[in-house]
Structure formats: C-alpha cells, structure tokens
Amino acid sequence: MQWIRWFNELGIADVPLVGGKNASLGEMMRALTPYGIRVPNGYAITAHAYRDFLRYNELEDKIRAALAGMNVQDVNDLLRRTGQIRRLILLGDFPEDMKTEILDAYHILSREFGAATADVAVRSSATAEDLPTASFAGQQETYLNVHGEAMLLESVKKCFASLFTP
C-alpha cells in the first residue's frame, strides 16, 4: 500500500510519515496487544498521500502564490489567504488509485468491526505536531462518527485543509 499504513505496522520511527498521534497508536498496539489488552485497529493516511493530493490537483504553486507577500501582522490578510487555500484543497479530487486505497482500507476496517460501513474518527496527526521544541497538538481538525465513503473522503480533505487554519 502506497498511501496508508495500518496502526500495527507503525512505530515511533514513523512520525515523519504519519505524525505523532498515529505513530503512538502503532506503538500502543504493538506494546499492549501481546498482553491481551485490546486496542482498536485503524490506519493512517501518510504525508505522501497529502503531498500527492496537492500535486495531483496542481495546488503547490497556488498555495505558494496565496502565501507570497502575506502580512503576518494583518489578521484579515492571514484569514483571507488561508481560507483561500482551504477552499482549494476542499475542491480537489483524490487520484483514483489513492481513493481506492483509502476506501479499501475503510472496508477492511468496517468488516473487522462487523459493519457494512463503520463509524470512524478522522484525525489530523501532523508530522511536526509534537516536536521537542514546539507543540502544535490540537490545532488541526478532528471528525468523529464519520460514516460511509463520501463522508470519509470529505473528512480526509478537511483534515488536509485544516493544516492551513490560522
């Protein structure tokens, strides 16, 4: 799989790929499961997926242009520019093979939970979220009770877009 990693495949060394929360969930699964402590399964969408989504939708130059010359002292300018970037991301489409991979994993997870379509959480796990010198935890969005394919894909895009929430 190119754009997702199951929690049981993750460890702390994967923070640059899947962020601190996801890497920690992987560590927890691997450490606790042998002792019979149940940790719900799940998967992470990688930083590569985010970058490939931007490339596929030709957003990199548009994002750079939106940020160029931004006056960080002007809150209205910041809100306008970051809002523009979030809208661009939300209007983007997933590459078909990425969409298939995300949805295939969702269906596997749903079957594990005994549901045709499970309710899941879609959470950000930024790769720079829990650095020793700075913490950005909680600044990006979380979506709970996400149900079905369309809601899942929309929530993933919203998490991508939330990286540009001031």
C-alpha positions in Angstrom: 0.0 0.0 0.0 1.3 3.3 -1.0 -0.7 5.9 0.9 -2.0 4.2 4.1 -0.3 2.3 6.9 -2.1 0.2 9.4 -1.6 1.0 13.1 0.0 -2.4 13.8 2.7 -1.5 11.2 3.7 1.8 12.8 6.2 2.8 15.4 7.8 5.9 16.7 10.2 6.0 13.8 7.2 6.6 11.5 6.5 10.1 12.9 7.8 11.8 9.7 5.5 9.6 7.7 2.2 9.5 9.7 2.6 12.1 12.5 2.9 11.7 16.3 -0.6 10.5 17.1 -0.6 7.8 14.5 2.9 6.6 15.4 2.0 6.5 19.1 -1.1 4.4 18.3 1.1 2.0 16.5 3.4 1.8 19.4 0.5 1.2 21.8 -1.0 -1.6 19.6 2.3 -3.4 19.4 3.1 -3.0 23.1 -0.3 -3.8 24.5 -1.8 -6.5 22.2 0.6 -9.2 23.4 -0.7 -8.7 26.9 -4.3 -9.2 25.8 -5.2 -5.5 26.0 -7.4 -4.7 23.1 -6.6 -1.5 21.1 -9.0 -0.7 18.2 -7.5 -1.2 14.8 -7.2 1.7 12.4 -5.0 3.1 9.7 -3.1 6.3 8.9 -3.1 8.2 5.7 0.6 9.2 5.1 2.2 12.5 4.4 3.0 11.2 1.0 -0.8 11.0 0.3 -1.1 14.7 1.3 1.7 15.7 -1.0 0.5 13.6 -3.9 -3.0 15.0 -3.4 -1.6 18.5 -3.7 0.4 17.6 -6.8 -2.5 15.8 -8.5 -4.7 18.9 -8.1 -1.8 21.2 -9.1 -2.1 23.1 -5.8 1.5 23.6 -4.8 2.1 26.7 -6.9 -1.3 28.1 -6.0 -0.6 27.6 -2.3 2.8 29.3 -2.6 1.2 32.2 -4.5 -1.5 32.6 -1.9 1.1 32.8 0.8 3.5 35.1 -1.1 3.7 38.5 0.4 1.4 37.7 3.3 1.4 40.2 6.1 1.5 38.1 9.2 0.7 41.2 11.3 -2.6 41.6 9.4 -5.1 39.1 10.8 -7.6 39.8 8.0 -4.9 39.1 5.4 -4.0 35.8 7.1 -7.6 34.7 7.3 -8.3 35.6 3.7 -5.2 33.8 2.3 -5.6 30.6 4.5 -9.3 30.5 3.7 -8.5 30.6 0.0 -6.0 27.7 0.4 -8.5 25.6 2.4 -11.1 26.1 -0.3 -8.7 25.0 -3.0 -8.0 21.8 -1.1 -11.6 21.1 -0.4 -12.4 21.5 -4.1 -9.6 19.0 -5.0 -10.2 15.4 -6.1 -8.3 12.3 -5.0 -6.3 10.4 -7.6 -8.4 7.4 -8.4 -5.8 4.9 -7.0 -5.4 6.8 -3.8 -9.2 7.0 -3.3 -9.4 3.2 -3.9 -6.7 2.5 -1.4 -8.3 4.7 1.3 -11.7 3.2 0.7 -10.4 -0.4 0.5 -8.8 0.1 4.0 -12.1 1.6 5.3 -14.0 -1.5 4.1 -11.5 -3.9 5.7 -11.8 -1.9 8.9 -15.6 -2.0 8.7 -15.6 -5.7 8.3 -13.3 -6.1 11.3 -15.9 -4.1 13.3 -18.7 -6.2 11.9 -20.4 -3.4 10.0 -21.1 -2.7 6.3 -19.8 0.8 6.9 -18.2 1.6 10.3 -18.3 4.9 12.1 -14.7 6.1 12.3 -12.7 9.1 13.5 -10.7 11.1 11.1 -8.0 13.0 13.0 -5.1 15.0 12.0 -1.6 13.8 13.1 0.7 16.4 11.7 4.3 15.3 11.2 5.6 18.3 13.1 2.9 18.3 15.8 4.8 17.1 18.9 8.4 18.3 18.3 10.6 18.7 21.4 10.9 22.4 20.8 7.3 23.2 19.9 3.8 21.6 20.2 1.0 22.2 17.7 -1.3 19.4 19.1 -4.9 20.1 18.7 -4.6 22.9 16.1 -5.8 20.8 13.2 -9.3 19.3 12.9 -10.8 16.0 14.1 -14.0 14.5 12.7 -15.9 11.9 14.8 -18.7 9.5 13.8 -17.6 9.6 10.1 -19.9 7.2 8.3 -19.6 6.0 4.7 -17.3 6.6 1.8 -18.3 10.1 0.8 -18.1 11.4 4.4 -14.8 9.7 4.9 -13.2 11.2 1.8 -14.6 14.6 2.6 -13.3 14.4 6.2 -9.8 13.5 4.9 -9.8 16.6 2.7 -11.0 18.7 5.6 -8.1 17.4 7.7 -5.7 18.2 4.8 -7.2 21.7 4.6 -7.0 22.2 8.3 -3.2 22.5 8.1 -3.9 26.0 6.8 -6.1 27.0 9.8 -4.5 30.0 11.4 
